[in-house]
Amino acid sequence: MTEAAKHPPAGRPLRAIIVEDTPDDIALLLLALRRAGYATDHAHAQTAEELDAALRTGQWDVVLADYSLPDFSGLLALAQVGAYDPDMPFIIVSGNIGEDVAVAAMKAGAHDYLIKGNLTRLGAAVERELREAEMRRARRRDEEALRHARLRLQALSNRMLEMQEAERRHIARELHDEIGQSLTAIKLNLEALALRSADEAARRLADEIAGVAGEVLEQVRRLSLDLRPPQLDDLGLSAALHWLVKRHTREGGPAIVLEAPQELPRLGAQAETACFRVAQEALTNALRHAGATQVRIELKLEEDMFCLDVGDDGRGFDVAAARARALLGTSLGLVGMNERVALAGGEMGIASHAGSGTRLSVRLPLPVAELKAV
């Protein structure tokens, strides 16, 4: 029930909801506010329904509430106001309810507590809480703007990765289908020319050029597969990682072991691409930079999570220093891996110490359809 003052005294305007059941106490509150220099337009509420109606009538600056009412309470009013506007100043003005109750009210979210018999501090309390409420609202606006900026940045990053993978797929297909086929035709024609030529020098030249064409063809095929192996799209992550291990395994070289379940669910293109790129980057680092003699890649399912672990026995590195370099833009490997995994909805952890190898772990939630199947 709104009780707007028809002729408010001159002063700073204040719109207050007063949760109180005693008319004399309402009058004392308004008098204390007037003496503090406020021209108060107020609404009066004694129940949850009246408070809800008051909250919906307009913009309010502060709520002043008794702690105990016949059919309501200050704590219930506090929860109701907090749900409506978490930044609204809420001051309890009550009798001597005890220090423990006052502390409990403050912990519940009340911004201040005053005793009805001493309202000299009411004006200062209201002024302080109005100021702090504006600070809270400004901070909340900044946080919301930052959240939206992060979402936009995340969407942009996701789109860039999608475009990057699409371009990789396109170039790999062009290399394999167009350039690869052209080189194959050149090689076959040169070999046929060498067989038919009566000129020994011409045959040797044709054979030499055919050999070069064959080497270029093999390089094109390797480049095509490195850009994006077709197994990743056609057969899934496990098949792509089997190809990756085979691709890097050399006689007399580091031992590379892949352990994966026989039946591994498809995770979706984004998650599978993220895991493959992380494994690819980790394996490359282990072989090129860490001097590892053993690398172990493990895929497994743990309850509702898919797990990828890559560990090696290499020289290890300072993770904190690597993260610092990443922040400076001088080392993008960790940034790229973290970004891919985060955009896929997962988490990545890395543990490494000098001389003790490196272990990288990725955890991704299983798709809903796979959870039902499990």
Secondary structure, DSSP 8 states (H G I E B T S, - for coil): -EE--SS--SSEEEEEEEE-S-HHHHHHHHHHHHHTTEEEEEEEESSHHHHHHHHTTS--SEEEE-SEETTEEHHHHHHHHHHH-TTS-EEEEES---HHHHHHHHHHT--EEEETT--TTHHHHHHHHHHHHHHHHHHHHHHHHHHHHHHHHHHHHHHHHHHHHHHHHHHHHIIIIIIHHHHHHHHHHHHHHHHH---HHHHHHHHHHHHHHHHHHHHHHHHHHHH--HHHHHT-HHHHHHHHHHHH--TTS-EEEEE--SS-----HHHHHHHHHHHHHHHHHHHHTS--SEEEEEEEEETTEEEEEEEE-S----HHHHHHHHHHTS--HHHHHHHHHHHTT-EEEEEE-TTS-EEEEEEEE--HHHHHH-
